[in-house]
Amino acid sequence: METRNETIHEQGKLKRKLGLGAALAVAVGTTIGSGIFSSLAEVAGASGSALMMIVSFVIGGLIMIPQNLLYAELASAYPEDGGQYTWLKEAGWRPVAFLNGWLAFWATDPSTCSVMSLAIASYLAFFIPALTGIGIKVVAILLIIGFTTLHYRSVEAGARFQAFITSLKLLPFFLLVGVGLFYMNTELISVPAAAGAPVGIAALLAGVSATTWSYDGAIGACYMAGEVKDPDKTMPKVMIYCIAIVILLYAGLSTIAAGLIPLGELAASDAPIALAFSKIPVIGSTAGIITALMAIVVIMGSVSGATMYQPRLEYAMAKDGLWYSRFAEVHPKYNTPSFALMAQAIYAIILVCVSGINDLLGYFTFICLVKNMLVFCTMFVHHKKADYNPGWKCPAWKIMTVIAIFANGILLVSTFMWARNAALIASGVALVTGLPAYYFFDKKNRTAADGN
């Protein structure tokens, strides 16, 4: 017997229109965001020496390889929209899968669009000094409306824009690396750690930990696996190519920065990318302008990608009867999850109106780490299922799973230590609000099925 959400879904279905380039643009475009503009200084301060900073970025990327390989296997096993929600559901953890989506909608996804749109507006104020307060919020709202309209009207047009903006955001970074090679002082890289600075394993762990969020984001493409052509072959390539590109870029950036700027100066900088550009004679005084433009382009790529893939989670939940049925609607002309996109935009705009950027940043870190940990744990469940047949299998999956769980666990403990109250509150709110909501939707869906 059909439930109402199944009837709605039959009226339209999202089609497989995204190729390797489009999916890769979503993954890379979401991964390389505003974090790199501050993480260089954070890693420099945490690692203690220039050489250790470079090694930290490389190892930080290598640590992400296991989880990307696991994502690749899961995406090929379940080539559907929904990402983590779908994988948790298929493991038989239906309530946990719902909590994942519940938290994503109310706590993480729309707020991501809000934060990044506010950040773009703030960088625009560099060129328009009169743009302050209400003006910044208005610009942020217009950006949310603009990106939502783009991805509402066409998956193909949205994918083309994502590919363009991702290529555009990579260009200045590689330009900095290429030109910087001719001006770097290699002796700066070999300078030993200052007295009192962390050394050895302590420095390495601190440095690697500081790189983590600079590498997070490739999973965004997995949320659109149901719209990717030939997902068995495409999704593994997306995950592997994405982490390779980002490691190469960050390793190059950290090397050039270490060769252009003394470590202490780099660690103390609020704008390390601008500082690096300023050390190149042919750029010099224009570094601030270049960096502001870079930041706008980079964050535009991230907010575009997030706007595109995030509503696919609620779309997948609604198909299963675990969310409001209208979120499963597919536009008859544009073939996009129209209602889910609009709902995300409305909520993101509300957040812009009631909050400032500092209020929105980082309050969901602990929950994100918990969700990642649970997904990695499902690997042991999936491999015991008789019907589990991924199109691509992660090599040494048990070892990769243990590495991913261990690395994520360290970050989870670290986050809990410095934000214990926030972590406890976030967890409590998730359980107190999420579990009753799950049973409400589950009962509603079962009642509808019995009635039919």
C-alpha positions as CSV (number, residue, x, y, z in Angstrom):
1,M,0.0,0.0,0.0
2,E,1.3,3.4,-0.9
3,T,1.8,6.2,1.6
4,R,1.2,9.8,0.6
5,N,4.9,10.5,0.3
6,E,5.2,7.6,-2.2
7,T,2.4,9.0,-4.3
8,I,4.0,12.4,-4.4
9,H,7.3,10.9,-5.4
10,E,5.8,9.1,-8.3
11,Q,4.7,12.4,-9.8
12,G,8.4,13.2,-10.5
13,K,11.7,11.7,-9.8
14,L,15.2,13.3,-9.8
15,K,17.1,12.1,-12.8
16,R,20.7,11.2,-13.3
17,K,22.1,14.3,-15.0
18,L,25.4,14.9,-13.2
19,G,28.7,13.6,-14.7
20,L,32.1,13.2,-13.2
21,G,33.0,16.9,-13.6
22,A,29.9,18.2,-12.0
23,A,30.1,15.8,-9.0
24,L,33.8,16.6,-8.6
25,A,33.0,20.3,-8.7
26,V,30.5,19.9,-5.8
27,A,33.0,17.9,-3.8
28,V,36.0,20.2,-4.3
29,G,34.0,23.4,-4.2
30,T,32.5,22.4,-0.9
31,T,35.8,21.3,0.6
32,I,37.8,24.3,-0.2
33,G,36.0,27.1,1.6
34,S,36.7,30.0,3.9
35,G,38.6,27.7,6.4
36,I,41.9,27.9,4.5
37,F,42.0,31.7,5.0
38,S,42.5,31.2,8.7
39,S,43.8,27.6,9.0
40,L,47.3,28.5,7.7
41,A,47.8,30.7,10.8
42,E,46.2,28.2,13.1
43,V,48.3,25.3,11.9
44,A,51.5,27.4,12.0
45,G,50.8,28.3,15.6
46,A,49.9,24.7,16.6
47,S,52.8,22.9,14.8
48,G,55.7,24.9,16.2
49,S,57.9,24.9,13.1
50,A,57.6,25.6,9.3
51,L,58.5,22.0,8.4
52,M,56.1,20.5,10.8
53,M,53.4,22.8,9.4
54,I,53.9,21.5,5.9
55,V,54.0,17.9,7.2
56,S,50.8,18.5,9.2
57,F,48.9,19.6,6.1
58,V,50.1,16.5,4.2
59,I,49.2,14.1,7.0
60,G,46.0,15.9,7.7
61,G,45.0,15.1,4.1
62,L,46.3,11.6,4.2
63,I,44.2,10.9,7.3
64,M,41.1,11.9,5.3
65,I,41.7,9.3,2.6
66,P,40.3,6.4,4.6
67,Q,37.0,8.2,5.2
68,N,36.7,9.3,1.6
69,L,37.3,5.7,0.5
70,L,34.6,4.5,2.9
71,Y,32.2,7.2,1.5
72,A,33.1,6.0,-2.0
73,E,32.1,2.4,-1.2
74,L,28.9,3.4,0.5
75,A,27.9,5.8,-2.3
76,S,28.4,3.0,-4.8
77,A,26.5,0.5,-2.7
78,Y,23.5,2.9,-2.3
79,P,23.5,5.2,-5.3
80,E,20.7,7.3,-3.9
81,D,20.3,10.9,-2.7
82,G,20.6,11.4,1.1
83,G,24.3,10.6,1.9
84,Q,24.7,9.8,5.6
85,Y,21.0,9.5,6.2
86,T,20.7,6.8,3.6
87,W,23.7,4.8,4.9
88,L,22.4,4.9,8.4
89,K,18.9,3.9,7.3
90,E,20.2,1.0,5.2
91,A,22.2,-0.2,8.2
92,G,18.9,-0.7,10.0
93,W,19.5,2.4,12.2
94,R,16.3,4.1,11.2
95,P,15.9,6.3,14.3
96,V,19.6,7.3,14.1
97,A,19.2,8.1,10.4
98,F,16.2,10.4,11.3
99,L,18.2,12.2,14.0
100,N,20.9,12.8,11.4
101,G,18.5,14.5,9.1
102,W,16.6,16.2,11.9
103,L,19.9,17.9,13.1
104,A,21.0,18.6,9.6
105,F,17.9,20.6,8.8
106,W,17.5,22.4,12.1
107,A,21.1,22.9,13.2
108,T,23.6,22.6,10.4
109,D,22.5,22.9,6.7
110,P,20.6,26.1,6.5
111,S,22.9,27.7,9.0
112,T,25.8,26.8,6.7
113,C,24.2,28.9,3.9
114,S,23.6,31.7,6.4
115,V,27.1,31.8,7.7
116,M,28.7,31.7,4.2
117,S,26.4,34.3,2.8
118,L,27.1,36.6,5.7
119,A,30.9,36.0,5.1
120,I,30.6,37.0,1.4
121,A,28.7,40.1,2.3
122,S,31.4,41.0,4.9
123,Y,34.2,40.6,2.3
124,L,32.2,42.8,-0.1
125,A,32.3,45.5,2.6
126,F,36.0,45.7,1.9
127,F,35.1,47.3,-1.5
128,I,32.0,49.1,-0.2
129,P,32.8,50.6,3.2
130,A,29.2,51.8,3.5
131,L,28.0,48.2,3.6
132,T,27.5,47.6,7.3
133,G,24.9,46.2,9.7
134,I,21.5,45.8,8.0
135,G,23.2,46.2,4.6
136,I,25.3,43.1,5.1
137,K,22.3,41.1,6.1
138,V,20.4,42.3,3.0
139,V,23.2,41.3,0.7
140,A,23.4,37.9,2.5
141,I,19.6,37.4,1.9
142,L,19.9,38.3,-1.8
143,L,22.8,35.8,-2.1
144,I,20.6,33.0,-0.6
145,I,17.8,33.9,-2.9
146,G,20.1,34.0,-5.9
147,F,21.7,30.7,-5.3
148,T,18.4,29.0,-4.5
149,T,16.9,30.3,-7.7
150,L,19.8,29.0,-9.7
151,H,19.6,25.5,-8.3
152,Y,15.8,25.5,-8.2
153,R,15.5,26.2,-12.0
154,S,18.0,23.7,-13.3
155,V,20.3,20.9,-12.1
156,E,22.4,21.3,-15.3
157,A,22.8,25.1,-15.0
158,G,23.6,24.8,-11.3
159,A,26.2,22.1,-12.1
160,R,27.8,24.3,-14.8
161,F,28.0,27.2,-12.5
162,Q,29.5,25.0,-9.8
163,A,32.1,23.7,-12.2
164,F,32.9,27.3,-13.3
165,I,33.1,28.8,-9.8
166,T,35.2,25.8,-8.6
167,S,37.7,26.3,-11.4
168,L,37.8,30.0,-10.7
169,K,38.4,29.5,-7.0
170,L,41.3,27.1,-7.6
171,L,43.1,29.4,-10.1
172,P,44.4,32.1,-7.6
173,F,45.7,29.5,-5.1
174,F,47.7,27.7,-7.8
175,L,48.8,31.1,-9.1
176,L,50.2,31.9,-5.6
177,V,52.0,28.6,-5.5
178,G,53.4,29.0,-9.0
179,V,54.6,32.6,-8.6
180,G,55.6,32.1,-5.0
181,L,58.2,29.4,-6.0
182,F,60.4,32.1,-7.5
183,Y,60.4,34.3,-4.3
184,M,60.4,31.8,-1.4
185,N,63.4,31.6,1.0
186,T,63.9,27.9,1.6
187,E,66.0,28.7,4.7
188,L,62.8,29.8,6.5
189,I,61.5,26.2,6.2
190,S,64.5,24.7,8.0
191,V,64.4,27.1,11.0
192,P,64.0,25.0,14.2
193,A,61.1,25.4,16.6
194,A,61.3,28.3,18.9
195,A,61.9,27.7,22.6
196,G,58.7,26.6,24.3
197,A,57.0,25.7,21.1
198,P,55.5,22.2,20.7
199,V,57.9,19.6,19.1
200,G,57.8,16.0,18.0
201,I,54.6,14.0,18.2
202,A,52.8,16.7,20.3
203,A,53.5,19.3,17.5
204,L,52.4,16.9,14.8
205,L,49.1,16.0,16.5
206,A,48.3,19.6,17.2
207,G,49.1,20.6,13.7
208,V,47.1,17.8,12.1
209,S,44.1,18.5,14.3
210,A,44.1,22.1,13.2
211,T,43.9,21.1,9.5
212,T,40.9,18.8,9.8
213,W,38.1,21.2,8.9
214,S,40.1,22.4,5.9
215,Y,39.7,18.9,4.4
216,D,36.1,18.3,5.3
217,G,33.3,18.6,2.6
218,A,33.8,16.0,-0.1
219,I,30.8,14.1,1.2
220,G,28.6,16.8,-0.3
221,A,28.7,15.0,-3.6
222,C,27.4,11.8,-1.9
223,Y,24.2,13.5,-1.0
224,M,23.5,13.7,-4.8
225,A,24.5,10.2,-5.7
226,G,21.0,9.5,-6.9
227,E,21.5,12.1,-9.7
228,V,25.0,11.1,-10.7
229,K,25.5,9.1,-13.9
230,D,27.1,5.7,-13.6
231,P,27.6,6.2,-9.8
232,D,29.4,2.8,-9.3
233,K,32.4,4.2,-11.3
234,T,31.9,8.0,-10.8
235,M,31.5,8.3,-7.0
236,P,34.8,6.5,-6.2
237,K,36.6,8.7,-8.7
238,V,35.0,11.9,-7.2
239,M,36.1,11.0,-3.6
240,I,39.7,10.0,-4.7
241,Y,40.2,12.9,-7.1
242,C,38.8,15.4,-4.6
243,I,41.2,14.5,-1.8
244,A,44.1,14.3,-4.2
245,I,43.4,17.9,-5.5
246,V,43.0,19.3,-2.1
247,I,46.1,17.7,-0.6
248,L,48.2,19.0,-3.5
249,L,46.8,22.5,-3.1
250,Y,47.2,22.7,0.6
251,A,50.7,21.1,0.6
252,G,51.7,23.7,-2.0
253,L,50.1,26.6,-0.2
254,S,51.7,25.7,3.2
255,T,55.1,25.2,1.5
256,I,55.0,28.6,-0.2
257,A,53.7,30.4,2.9
258,A,56.5,28.8,5.0
259,G,59.1,30.0,2.5
260,L,57.7,33.5,2.2
261,I,56.9,34.4,5.9
262,P,58.7,33.6,9.2
263,L,56.6,31.2,11.2
264,G,56.0,33.5,14.1
265,E,54.7,36.2,11.8
266,L,52.5,33.7,9.9
267,A,51.0,32.3,13.1
268,A,50.2,35.8,14.4
269,S,48.4,36.9,11.2
270,D,44.7,37.3,10.9
271,A,45.0,37.1,7.1
272,P,47.8,34.6,6.3
273,I,46.8,34.3,2.6
274,A,46.9,38.1,2.1
275,L,50.2,38.2,4.0
276,A,51.7,35.6,1.7
277,F,50.6,37.5,-1.4
278,S,52.0,40.7,0.0
279,K,55.5,39.1,0.2
280,I,55.5,38.7,-3.6
281,P,57.0,41.8,-5.2
282,V,54.8,41.8,-8.3
283,I,51.7,41.8,-6.1
284,G,52.7,43.7,-3.0
285,S,50.2,46.4,-2.0
286,T,47.4,44.9,-4.0
287,A,47.4,41.7,-1.7
288,G,44.4,42.9,0.3
289,I,42.3,43.4,-2.8
290,I,43.3,40.1,-4.3
291,T,42.6,38.2,-1.1
292,A,39.2,39.8,-0.6
293,L,38.2,38.9,-4.2
294,M,39.6,35.4,-3.6
295,A,37.5,35.0,-0.5
296,I,34.4,36.1,-2.2
297,V,34.9,33.6,-5.1
298,V,35.9,30.7,-2.8
299,I,33.0,31.1,-0.4
300,M,30.6,31.6,-3.3
301,G,31.7,28.1,-4.6
302,S,31.0,26.7,-1.1
303,V,27.6,28.3,-0.6
304,S,26.5,27.3,-4.1
305,G,27.5,23.7,-3.5
306,A,25.8,23.6,-0.1
307,T,22.6,25.1,-1.6
308,M,22.6,22.5,-4.3
309,Y,23.2,19.3,-2.3
310,Q,21.8,19.9,1.2
311,P,18.1,19.7,0.3
312,R,18.6,16.3,-1.2
313,L,18.7,15.0,2.4
314,E,15.2,16.2,3.3
315,Y,14.0,15.0,-0.1
316,A,15.3,11.4,0.7
317,M,13.8,11.5,4.2
318,A,10.4,12.6,2.8
319,K,10.4,9.8,0.3
320,D,10.7,7.4,3.2
321,G,7.9,9.0,5.2
322,L,10.3,10.4,7.8
323,W,9.8,14.0,6.9
324,Y,7.1,16.3,5.7
325,S,5.8,14.8,2.5
326,R,6.0,18.0,0.5
327,F,9.8,17.8,0.7
328,A,9.6,14.9,-1.7
329,E,8.1,17.0,-4.4
330,V,10.0,17.2,-7.7
331,H,9.3,20.2,-9.9
332,P,7.6,18.9,-13.1
333,K,9.5,21.3,-15.4
334,Y,12.9,21.8,-13.7
335,N,13.3,18.3,-12.2
336,T,14.7,19.6,-8.9
337,P,13.5,19.1,-5.2
338,S,11.7,22.4,-5.4
339,F,10.0,22.6,-2.0
340,A,13.1,21.3,-0.1
341,L,15.2,24.1,-1.8
342,M,12.6,26.8,-0.9
343,A,12.3,25.6,2.7
344,Q,16.1,25.7,3.1
345,A,16.2,29.2,1.7
346,I,13.4,30.5,4.0
347,Y,15.0,29.0,7.1
348,A,18.5,30.3,6.1
349,I,17.0,33.8,5.6
350,I,15.4,33.7,9.1
351,L,18.8,32.8,10.6
352,V,20.4,35.7,8.8
353,C,17.8,38.1,10.2
354,V,18.0,36.9,13.8
355,S,21.7,36.0,14.2
356,G,25.1,37.4,13.5
357,I,27.9,35.4,12.0
358,N,29.7,34.9,15.3
359,D,26.5,33.4,16.8
360,L,26.2,30.9,14.0
361,L,29.8,29.7,13.6
362,G,30.9,26.4,15.1
363,Y,28.0,25.6,17.4
364,F,27.3,22.3,15.6
365,T,30.9,20.9,15.5
366,F,30.3,18.2,18.1
367,I,27.1,16.9,16.4
368,C,28.9,16.7,13.0
369,L,31.6,14.6,14.5
370,V,29.1,12.3,16.2
371,K,27.3,11.8,12.9
372,N,30.6,10.9,11.1
373,M,31.5,8.4,13.8
374,L,28.2,6.6,13.5
375,V,28.5,6.4,9.7
376,F,31.9,4.8,10.0
377,C,30.6,2.3,12.5
378,T,27.9,1.2,10.1
379,M,30.6,-0.3,7.8
380,F,30.7,-3.4,10.0
381,V,26.9,-3.7,9.8
382,H,26.7,-3.3,6.0
383,H,29.4,-5.9,5.4
384,K,27.3,-8.5,7.3
385,K,24.2,-7.9,5.2
386,A,23.6,-10.6,2.6
387,D,22.4,-8.1,0.0
388,Y,25.2,-5.6,0.4
389,N,26.8,-5.4,-3.0
390,P,28.8,-2.1,-3.5
391,G,29.9,-1.4,-7.1
392,W,33.3,-0.4,-5.7
393,K,34.9,-1.8,-2.6
394,C,37.3,0.1,-0.3
395,P,40.7,-1.7,-0.1
396,A,41.4,-3.1,3.4
397,W,38.0,-1.7,4.5
398,K,38.4,-2.9,8.1
399,I,41.7,-1.1,8.5
400,M,40.3,2.0,6.8
401,T,37.3,2.0,9.1
402,V,39.3,1.7,12.2
403,I,41.6,4.5,11.1
404,A,38.6,6.7,10.3
405,I,36.9,6.0,13.6
406,F,40.2,6.6,15.5
407,A,40.9,9.9,13.8
408,N,37.4,11.1,14.2
409,G,37.4,9.9,17.9
410,I,40.4,12.1,18.7
411,L,38.7,15.1,17.3
412,L,35.5,14.2,19.1
413,V,37.2,14.0,22.5
414,S,39.2,17.2,21.7
415,T,36.0,19.1,20.8
416,F,34.2,17.8,23.9
417,M,37.1,19.0,26.1
418,W,37.1,22.6,24.9
419,A,33.3,22.9,24.4
420,R,31.9,20.5,27.0
421,N,28.8,22.5,27.8
422,A,27.9,23.2,24.2
423,A,28.4,19.5,23.4
424,L,26.2,18.3,26.2
425,I,23.5,20.9,25.4
426,A,23.6,20.0,21.7
427,S,23.3,16.3,22.4
428,G,20.5,16.8,24.9
429,V,18.5,19.0,22.5
430,A,19.0,16.5,19.7
431,L,17.6,13.6,21.8
432,V,14.8,15.6,23.5
433,T,13.5,17.0,20.2
434,G,14.6,14.4,17.7
435,L,13.3,11.2,19.2
436,P,9.7,12.4,19.7
437,A,9.7,13.8,16.2
438,Y,10.9,10.4,14.8
439,Y,8.1,8.5,16.5
440,F,5.6,11.2,15.2
441,F,6.7,10.8,11.6
442,D,7.0,7.0,11.9
443,K,3.6,6.6,13.4
444,K,2.1,9.0,10.8
445,N,3.6,7.0,7.9
446,R,2.4,3.7,9.3
447,T,-1.1,5.0,9.9
448,A,-1.2,6.3,6.3
449,A,0.0,2.9,5.1
450,D,-2.7,1.1,7.1
451,G,-5.3,3.4,5.8
452,N,-4.5,2.6,2.2
